[in-house]
C-alpha cells in the first residue's frame, strides 16, 4: 500500500471512529478481567476465611475455588466475545471503509 493511501486511511474520520470503538471495547473487557483477577488476589491475604467458605455443603467447593474457576472460564469467554466482535461486527465496518477509501483513491 502506498504511503499516500496509508495516510488517507488513517486520516479518515470514519476509520478513526472505528479504531476508537474497537479500542474502547477491548479496554472494557480488559478492565473486567483485571478487576476480577485483582479482586481474587487481594482477597487471598485479606479475607482467607471468606474465600475458604464452603459452598453447597461441600468442603472441596469453596468461594475461592468457584471464583478461580469463573476467572479462568471468564477469561476464555471474554476472549471469545472480543474475537466475535472484532471478526464479525467490526470486520464488516472495516471492509466498507477500506473499499470506500480504495475506490476513491
Residue frames as qw, qx, qy, qz and C-alpha x, y, z in Angstrom:
[[0.000, 0.891, 0.455, 0.000, 0.00, 0.00, 0.00],
 [0.384, 0.566, -0.029, 0.729, 1.30, 3.40, -0.89],
 [0.299, -0.192, -0.477, 0.804, 2.25, 5.83, 1.81],
 [0.225, -0.094, -0.124, -0.962, -0.28, 8.33, 0.46],
 [0.622, -0.300, -0.579, -0.434, -3.10, 5.77, 0.65],
 [0.562, -0.245, -0.670, 0.418, -1.99, 4.76, 4.14],
 [0.102, -0.090, -0.293, 0.946, -2.14, 8.37, 5.36],
 [0.408, -0.176, -0.333, -0.832, -5.54, 8.84, 3.73],
 [0.646, -0.328, -0.677, -0.130, -6.97, 5.81, 5.53],
 [0.460, -0.255, -0.564, 0.636, -5.53, 6.87, 8.90],
 [0.012, 0.047, 0.102, -0.994, -6.85, 10.44, 8.46],
 [0.372, -0.347, -0.620, -0.597, -10.37, 9.28, 7.57],
 [0.377, -0.327, 0.397, -0.770, -12.83, 10.20, 10.37],
 [0.895, -0.090, -0.131, -0.416, -14.87, 7.01, 9.91],
 [0.779, 0.203, -0.534, 0.259, -11.73, 4.88, 10.24],
 [0.112, 0.365, -0.555, 0.739, -10.68, 6.79, 13.36],
 [0.646, -0.266, 0.186, -0.691, -14.13, 6.26, 14.90],
 [0.927, 0.044, -0.342, -0.147, -13.86, 2.57, 14.10],
 [0.559, 0.290, -0.596, 0.498, -10.47, 2.37, 15.82],
 [0.208, -0.357, 0.444, -0.795, -11.76, 4.23, 18.89],
 [0.820, -0.177, -0.025, -0.544, -14.76, 1.91, 19.16],
 [0.881, 0.120, -0.449, 0.089, -12.61, -1.20, 18.90],
 [0.339, 0.346, -0.574, 0.660, -10.14, 0.16, 21.47],
 [0.445, -0.351, 0.299, -0.767, -12.89, 1.11, 23.95],
 [0.918, -0.111, -0.168, -0.342, -14.42, -2.36, 23.71],
 [0.768, 0.210, -0.512, 0.321, -11.03, -4.03, 24.24],
 [0.083, 0.385, -0.507, 0.767, -10.24, -1.80, 27.21],
 [0.676, -0.312, 0.107, -0.659, -13.65, -2.54, 28.77],
 [0.954, -0.039, -0.282, -0.094, -13.09, -6.29, 28.53],
 [0.561, 0.327, -0.528, 0.547, -9.54, -5.91, 29.86],
 [0.224, -0.428, 0.390, -0.784, -10.81, -3.96, 32.88],
 [0.854, -0.238, -0.064, -0.457, -13.41, -6.65, 33.62],
 [0.903, 0.066, -0.376, 0.194, -10.77, -9.40, 33.66],
 [0.347, 0.422, -0.457, 0.702, -8.26, -7.22, 35.55],
 [0.423, -0.456, 0.264, -0.737, -10.69, -6.23, 38.31],
 [0.929, -0.214, -0.096, -0.286, -11.88, -9.79, 38.86],
 [0.811, 0.195, -0.406, 0.372, -8.29, -11.07, 38.98],
 [0.151, 0.437, -0.430, 0.776, -7.08, -8.34, 41.33],
 [0.652, -0.436, 0.064, -0.617, -10.16, -8.89, 43.49],
 [0.964, -0.133, -0.231, -0.008, -9.24, -12.53, 43.97],
 [0.652, 0.288, -0.390, 0.583, -5.58, -11.73, 44.57],
 [0.097, -0.500, 0.314, -0.801, -6.42, -9.07, 47.17],
 [0.778, -0.393, -0.004, -0.491, -8.91, -11.27, 48.99],
 [0.844, 0.084, -0.496, 0.184, -6.38, -14.09, 49.39],
 [0.428, 0.099, -0.555, 0.706, -4.34, -12.35, 52.10],
 [0.201, -0.245, 0.199, -0.927, -7.10, -10.03, 53.35],
 [0.718, -0.088, 0.230, -0.651, -10.05, -12.43, 53.67],
 [0.218, 0.263, -0.928, -0.148, -8.84, -16.02, 53.53],
 [0.275, 0.176, 0.847, -0.419, -11.75, -17.24, 55.67],
 [0.558, 0.508, 0.132, -0.643, -14.25, -15.79, 53.21],
 [0.487, 0.490, -0.611, -0.387, -12.53, -17.49, 50.27],
 [0.117, 0.175, -0.970, 0.119, -12.43, -20.73, 52.27],
 [0.567, 0.093, 0.431, -0.696, -16.16, -20.68, 52.99],
 [0.237, 0.079, 0.947, 0.203, -17.67, -23.98, 51.86],
 [0.468, 0.170, -0.189, -0.846, -20.44, -23.84, 49.30],
 [0.773, 0.026, -0.395, -0.495, -23.37, -26.19, 48.98],
 [0.847, -0.424, 0.248, -0.206, -22.15, -28.22, 51.95],
 [0.921, 0.248, -0.092, 0.286, -19.05, -29.48, 50.10],
 [0.531, -0.729, 0.157, 0.402, -15.70, -28.82, 51.75],
 [0.601, -0.001, 0.467, 0.649, -13.90, -29.09, 48.40],
 [0.201, 0.644, 0.437, 0.595, -16.09, -26.39, 46.81],
 [0.304, -0.581, -0.327, 0.680, -15.29, -23.02, 48.37],
 [0.225, 0.925, 0.153, -0.266, -15.84, -19.42, 47.35],
 [0.166, -0.719, 0.516, 0.434, -12.17, -19.19, 46.30],
 [0.417, -0.004, 0.846, 0.331, -12.32, -22.32, 44.12],
 [0.381, 0.706, 0.598, -0.010, -15.52, -21.10, 42.48],
 [0.078, 0.929, -0.060, -0.356, -14.10, -17.60, 41.93],
 [0.269, -0.521, 0.676, 0.447, -10.90, -19.02, 40.42],
 [0.447, 0.262, 0.824, 0.229, -12.89, -21.32, 38.15],
 [0.306, 0.855, 0.403, -0.112, -15.07, -18.47, 36.97],
 [0.105, -0.832, 0.302, 0.452, -11.95, -16.38, 36.42],
 [0.338, -0.232, 0.793, 0.450, -10.43, -18.98, 34.10],
 [0.346, 0.508, 0.770, 0.171, -13.67, -19.65, 32.25],
 [0.112, 0.906, 0.254, -0.318, -14.45, -15.93, 32.16],
 [0.173, -0.644, 0.462, 0.584, -11.12, -15.10, 30.52],
 [0.300, 0.075, 0.848, 0.430, -11.87, -17.63, 27.78],
 [0.216, 0.731, 0.647, -0.031, -15.39, -16.25, 27.34],
 [0.015, -0.876, 0.000, 0.482, -14.13, -12.64, 27.22],
 [0.234, -0.384, 0.662, 0.600, -11.58, -13.62, 24.57],
 [0.271, 0.361, 0.848, 0.278, -14.34, -15.27, 22.55],
 [0.130, 0.857, 0.430, -0.253, -16.54, -12.19, 22.85],
 [0.083, -0.757, 0.273, 0.588, -13.74, -9.95, 21.61],
 [0.250, -0.129, 0.802, 0.526, -12.95, -12.24, 18.68],
 [0.240, 0.596, 0.762, 0.078, -16.65, -12.40, 17.77],
 [0.046, 0.897, 0.208, -0.389, -16.89, -8.61, 17.99],
 [0.144, -0.660, 0.448, 0.585, -13.69, -7.88, 16.07],
 [0.194, -0.091, 0.852, 0.477, -14.09, -10.52, 13.37],
 [0.167, 0.561, 0.806, 0.090, -17.83, -10.17, 12.96],
 [0.042, 0.906, 0.382, -0.179, -19.31, -6.77, 13.63],
 [0.184, -0.816, 0.220, 0.503, -16.18, -4.68, 13.24],
 [0.463, -0.111, 0.689, 0.546, -14.83, -6.53, 10.20],
 [0.330, 0.682, 0.615, 0.217, -17.86, -5.51, 8.13],
 [0.032, -0.976, -0.094, 0.195, -17.29, -1.87, 9.01],
 [0.414, -0.584, 0.479, 0.508, -13.56, -2.15, 8.32],
 [0.488, 0.198, 0.716, 0.458, -14.21, -3.69, 4.92],
 [0.242, 0.848, 0.459, 0.110, -16.70, -0.98, 3.95],
 [0.176, -0.920, 0.138, 0.321, -14.29, 1.79, 5.00],
 [0.485, -0.350, 0.620, 0.508, -11.41, 0.10, 3.17],
 [0.457, 0.453, 0.678, 0.356, -13.47, -0.37, -0.02],
 [0.122, 0.949, 0.287, -0.047, -14.71, 3.20, 0.04],
 [0.249, -0.848, 0.287, 0.369, -11.23, 4.67, 0.54],
 [0.507, -0.167, 0.688, 0.492, -9.56, 2.42, -2.02],
 [0.407, 0.631, 0.615, 0.239, -12.27, 3.19, -4.60],
 [0.025, 0.983, 0.102, -0.154, -11.81, 6.92, -4.02],
 [0.370, -0.705, 0.450, 0.404, -8.02, 6.68, -4.28]]
